Amino acid sequence: MENFRKVRTSEEEMPLPFSDLPPDVVEMKVKEGSKIRNLMNFAMAQMELKGRRQIVFSGCGRAVTKTITCVEIMKRKLGGLHQVTKVRYKTVLEVWENQDPPPDGPAQNLTVHKNVPSICILLSRDPLDPNQTGYQPPEPRHEAGEDTSGSCAKGLKRPLPPPHKELLPKKLQVQVSDSPRGSGTTAGQLDH
């Protein structure tokens, strides 16, 4: 394979694995090189400014983790979103071209079919069927002023634990033993 280089990659087009989607549902196709900031700006504008009720994020291969990250960001920013996650495999076609073709013939191409994991996540402001596989209900909202210690409140950083006394800076007292040169009193304090 050292004489070959990848010249083209194409994904198998598959319908979304969700039933009863509106025809104008926005599908965010996350790619490995996609910038999360760009994806989130567009998706948030669709949900907040255009008033969309549902949005789908999809990605395959190395883009799966980025897809999940986008969904988690959106759930934290908007809140109250129902979620359905579907995992499947998608066929990716890679075309490789021989860099060292035989002198008497045309360049040889090699086509590779790869099955890669793929994820589709539906986020909806409207309730979804809780009995379907992959359903997650919205996270409960915390009211302002509610004690959130011990749990990570939505949109808030986890509170820091109280400091342990042994981790706080101490001043050490050094005592000089009775000796003919010393008076037996405290010699001083050292910062630790």
N, C-alpha and C positions, 0 to 999 in steps of 0.2 A: 504493500500500500504506500510505500515511501515515494513511488513515482506518480501517484495519483493526487489530485487536489479536488476538493469539493467545489462544484460550479453552480449547483442549484439545489434548493431544498423546498419541498412543497408538502403541505399538510392535507390530509384527507378532509374534505368538507363533510361535517356531520350536523344533522339537525339538533337543536337544543333538546336536552332530555326532560323537559318540563311540559306538562300538558296545561292547556287553558291560558297560555301567555297571550297578552294583547299583541296584535300584529306590529305595533310600533315600539315594542320593548327594545331598550338600548342594550346591546351586548358589548361589553368591554373586553376585547380580545387582547389579553396580556401576552407580550412576547418577552423573551429573555433580555433584550436590550431596551425594553420600555422604561421610561422614567416614571417612578411612582408619583412624583409631583404633578406631572402632566396628566396622568391617568386620573388622579384624584380631583384635580381642578375641573376636568371635563365631567366626571361622574357626579360631583357635588353640584355643578351647575345644572345638570339634567334633573337631579332630584329636588333641589331647592328652588331654582329659578323657573324651570320649565314645569315643575309640579308633577313629575313622573311618580307613579306609584310603585313601580318595580324596575329593577335593573339586574342584569346578569353579568357576572365576571367569569371568564373562561381562560384557561391557559394549559399548556401541555409541556412535558419534559422539564427543563430547568426553570420554566416560568411558573411552575405550580406554587412554589413558596412565595413568589412575588404576588401572585393572584390572591393567596390567602392573606397576605399582608394588607393589600388594598381593601379587602372585605372587612378585616378587623378595624382598620382606620375608619371606614365609612360607618360601621356599627357604633363606634365610639363617638363620632362627630354628630350623627343624626339621632341615634338612640331609637328604641322601640321598633326595630326592624326584625321581621320574621325571616328565617333563613332555611333554605333547603340546599343540601350539598349532594352532588352526584359525582362519583368517581368512575372513570372508564378508561379504556385504552384507545389510542388514536394511531392510525398508520401514517408515518412520515416517510416520504420518498426522498432519497438523497441521490443526486447524480454526481459521479466522480469522473474526471477526465484524466486520461493517461498523459503525463507530461513528457514521456519518452516514447512517442509512437514509433512503430516499426518503420524503417525508411521506405519500404515499398507499399505501404498501405495508409488508410485514413486513421485519424486519432480514434482510440478505443475509449468508449464510455462504459462505466460500470454503474448499475442502478441498484441501490440498497433499499429494502423495505424494512423499516424499524417500527416496532410497536412500542409506543411510549405512553406513560401514564398521563392522564388528562383529568382536569377537574372543572366542573361547572357549578357555580354558586349563585342561587337566586336570592336576592334580597327584596323584601316586600314590606310596604307600609301597611298593607291589608293583611288580615289573618290568613294563614295557609292551613292546609289539612295537617293536623299534628300527628296523624297516623302514618303518613308517608315516610319511607325510609330516608334518613338524612335530615330530618326536620330538627331545627333548634328554635325554641321560643326566644322572644326578646329578653334581654337582661333586665331585671327589675331596676327601676329608677330610684335613686336616693333623693329624698327631699332636702332642701337647704336647711342646715342646722342639725341635721340628723347625725348621730354619733356614728362615724364610719371606722373607728379604731378596730383593728383586727380584721378588716376586710378592705379590699381595694375598691374604692368607689369609682363609678364610671366617670372618666374624664379627670380624675384627681390622682395625684401621685400617692403611692402607698406611704402612710405615715412612718416616720423613723421610730425605731424602738427606743425606749428610755436608755440613756447611757448607763453602762455598768461602772460601778465605782472603781474597779480595778483597771479600767481603761482611761480614767481621768488622770491628768498630770498630777504628780504628787511631789511634795517637798520631803526630802529625806533628812532626818536628823541624824547626825553622826556624833557619837559620843566617844570621847577619848578616855581610855582606861586610866586608872590611877597610875601615875608614873612619877618618878622624881622630878621630871621637867614640867609635867602638866598639873593643873589644879583640880582635875576630875570633873570639870564642868563641860557643858555642851560646847563643842568647838565651833559650830556654825551650821548653817543650812545649805544644802546643795539642791539645785533644781534638777529634776530628772526628766 
